[in-house]
Amino acid sequence: RLMIRDDGLRGLSVFTELEFQLAKELATGEGIRIQYRVNLTDSFTTIGSYTFADIGAVISHHVIPGIPACEFVQLRVLFLGTATTTPQMRSVTLR
C-alpha cells in the first residue's frame, strides 16, 4: 500500500484515467480488483473488478477511475487466482 501525493500542483489532483499492466496475460479464472481511498480512515471504494471472463487474456487495460478530486490517494489491488496461478502485476498508473 502506498500513499501518492502530486506535489507538482497546488490544490487537488483530478485523475481521469487508470491503466494497469500485467507481467503476463490474464488466464482463465484470474482477475484483479482495484480499490482506492482518499484518507487513511475511510473504507476502500472499488474502482472495478477485471477478470478473464470480462476482459479476456489482456496484458493492460484502461478505465476511468471515478476518484474524486483529492490531495492524497491510496490504491489497493486484490488478486483473484486459481490453485496454481495468480495474476502478475507490473504497474498501475493514474493520470
Helices and strands as residue ranges (DSSP letters): E 2-5, E 18-22, E 31-37, E 45-51, H 52-55, E 60-63, E 72-80, E 89-94
